[in-house]
Amino acid sequence: MIETLPWEEVAGNPDKYIQLLEEKEVELQRDLYKVRQELRLVRQVQKQMQIANEWRATGIPEQRQPETDSDNAETTPAASGFQAAPRKTRIMRLMAQDPLRRWKALEVANALDEADKIKSVRVAADELARSGSLIKLPNAFYQYAPSQQP
């Protein structure tokens, strides 16, 4: 485009060309937005097609079963220590043992023998921090929050 600008006219009235080029830029941004939306949609279609092909080849996966720990936590005896109670309760019991210790979510998950469920442990710890039961410190450390009762 720069090759086609009439430079004598540009030099004589640069404001006119600034306005024209700004309008062109806005138009191109609108077009780019549309292209990005179409690209996002096509990628979603592609992903769904890949899932459909996988299901055709291997069958539809079984439905996930909910965790039963919280359903019968009150009725089953604690045979394996922390395992009988819901995750949040186990996190609180663990961290209350050493209230000054700073924990990473991975350390908590390992201590609860749930290293394969690190994301669930992190979510539970974040929820406990939001409720005030834990303190979330910089660099994603968690610490037991002592109760504020007099």
C-alpha positions as CSV (number, residue, x, y, z in Angstrom):
1,M,0.0,0.0,0.0
2,I,2.8,2.4,0.8
3,E,4.0,2.0,-2.8
4,T,0.7,3.4,-4.1
5,L,0.4,6.5,-1.9
6,P,0.6,9.7,-3.9
7,W,3.4,11.3,-1.9
8,E,3.0,14.8,-3.3
9,E,-0.6,14.8,-2.1
10,V,0.3,13.2,1.2
11,A,2.9,15.9,1.8
12,G,0.3,18.6,0.9
13,N,-2.5,17.2,3.1
14,P,-1.2,14.6,5.6
15,D,-4.3,14.9,7.9
16,K,-6.5,13.6,5.1
17,Y,-4.3,10.5,4.6
18,I,-4.0,10.0,8.4
19,Q,-7.8,9.8,8.6
20,L,-8.1,7.5,5.5
21,L,-5.4,5.2,6.9
22,E,-7.0,5.1,10.4
23,E,-10.4,4.2,8.8
24,K,-8.7,1.5,6.8
25,E,-7.1,0.2,10.0
26,V,-10.4,0.0,11.8
27,E,-11.9,-1.9,8.8
28,L,-9.1,-4.3,8.8
29,Q,-9.4,-4.9,12.6
30,R,-13.1,-5.7,12.1
31,D,-12.2,-8.1,9.3
32,L,-9.5,-9.7,11.5
33,Y,-12.0,-10.1,14.3
34,K,-14.4,-11.9,12.0
35,V,-11.6,-14.2,10.7
36,R,-10.6,-15.0,14.3
37,Q,-14.2,-15.9,15.2
38,E,-14.5,-18.1,12.1
39,L,-11.2,-19.8,12.9
40,R,-12.3,-20.5,16.5
41,L,-15.5,-22.0,15.2
42,V,-13.8,-24.2,12.7
43,R,-11.3,-25.4,15.3
44,Q,-14.2,-26.3,17.6
45,V,-15.8,-28.3,14.7
46,Q,-12.4,-30.0,14.1
47,K,-12.1,-31.0,17.8
48,Q,-15.7,-32.4,17.8
49,M,-14.9,-34.4,14.6
50,Q,-11.8,-35.8,16.3
51,I,-13.8,-36.8,19.3
52,A,-16.5,-38.4,17.1
53,N,-13.7,-40.4,15.1
54,E,-12.2,-41.5,18.4
55,W,-15.6,-42.7,19.7
56,R,-16.2,-44.5,16.4
57,A,-12.8,-46.3,16.8
58,T,-12.9,-47.1,20.5
59,G,-16.5,-46.6,21.6
60,I,-18.1,-44.0,23.8
61,P,-16.3,-43.8,27.1
62,E,-18.1,-44.9,30.3
63,Q,-19.8,-42.3,32.4
64,R,-17.7,-40.9,35.3
65,Q,-18.7,-42.2,38.7
66,P,-19.0,-39.6,41.5
67,E,-16.6,-40.0,44.4
68,T,-18.3,-41.9,47.2
69,D,-16.0,-40.7,50.0
70,S,-18.3,-37.8,50.8
71,D,-21.5,-39.8,50.5
72,N,-20.8,-42.3,53.3
73,A,-18.0,-40.4,55.2
74,E,-20.2,-40.3,58.3
75,T,-21.2,-43.9,58.3
76,T,-18.0,-45.7,57.4
77,P,-15.2,-46.1,60.0
78,A,-11.9,-44.5,59.2
79,A,-9.9,-47.5,58.2
80,S,-7.2,-45.6,56.4
81,G,-6.8,-42.5,58.4
82,F,-7.6,-39.5,56.2
83,Q,-9.4,-41.4,53.5
84,A,-12.8,-41.8,55.1
85,A,-13.6,-38.0,55.3
86,P,-14.4,-35.6,52.5
87,R,-11.4,-34.0,50.8
88,K,-11.8,-30.5,52.4
89,T,-12.0,-32.1,55.9
90,R,-8.9,-34.2,55.2
91,I,-7.0,-31.1,54.1
92,M,-8.0,-29.2,57.2
93,R,-7.1,-32.1,59.5
94,L,-3.7,-32.4,57.8
95,M,-2.9,-28.7,57.9
96,A,-4.1,-28.3,61.5
97,Q,-1.4,-30.8,62.6
98,D,1.3,-28.1,61.9
99,P,-0.5,-24.8,61.6
100,L,2.6,-22.8,60.9
101,R,3.7,-24.9,58.0
102,R,3.3,-23.6,54.5
103,W,2.0,-26.1,52.0
104,K,2.0,-26.4,48.2
105,A,-1.1,-28.1,46.7
106,L,1.1,-30.9,45.5
107,E,2.5,-31.5,49.0
108,V,-1.1,-31.7,50.3
109,A,-2.1,-34.0,47.5
110,N,0.9,-36.3,48.2
111,A,0.2,-36.3,51.9
112,L,-3.4,-37.3,51.3
113,D,-2.3,-39.9,48.8
114,E,-4.1,-38.1,46.0
115,A,-1.2,-37.0,43.8
116,D,-3.3,-38.0,40.7
117,K,-6.0,-35.5,41.8
118,I,-3.8,-32.5,42.3
119,K,-6.2,-30.2,40.5
120,S,-9.1,-31.2,42.7
121,V,-6.9,-30.7,45.8
122,R,-5.9,-27.2,44.6
123,V,-9.6,-26.3,43.9
124,A,-10.6,-27.5,47.4
125,A,-7.7,-25.5,49.0
126,D,-8.7,-22.4,47.0
127,E,-12.3,-22.8,48.2
128,L,-11.1,-23.2,51.8
129,A,-9.0,-20.1,51.4
130,R,-12.0,-18.1,50.1
131,S,-14.0,-19.3,53.1
132,G,-11.2,-18.2,55.5
133,S,-10.3,-21.7,56.7
134,L,-6.9,-21.5,55.0
135,I,-4.7,-18.6,54.1
136,K,-3.4,-18.5,50.5
137,L,0.1,-17.0,50.5
138,P,2.1,-15.7,47.6
139,N,3.6,-18.3,45.2
140,A,0.6,-20.6,45.7
141,F,1.4,-21.6,49.3
142,Y,-1.4,-22.5,51.7
143,Q,-1.4,-22.2,55.5
144,Y,-3.8,-23.2,58.2
145,A,-5.9,-20.3,59.4
146,P,-6.4,-20.3,63.1
147,S,-9.9,-19.7,64.1
148,Q,-10.6,-16.1,65.3
149,Q,-12.8,-17.1,68.3
150,P,-12.0,-15.3,71.6
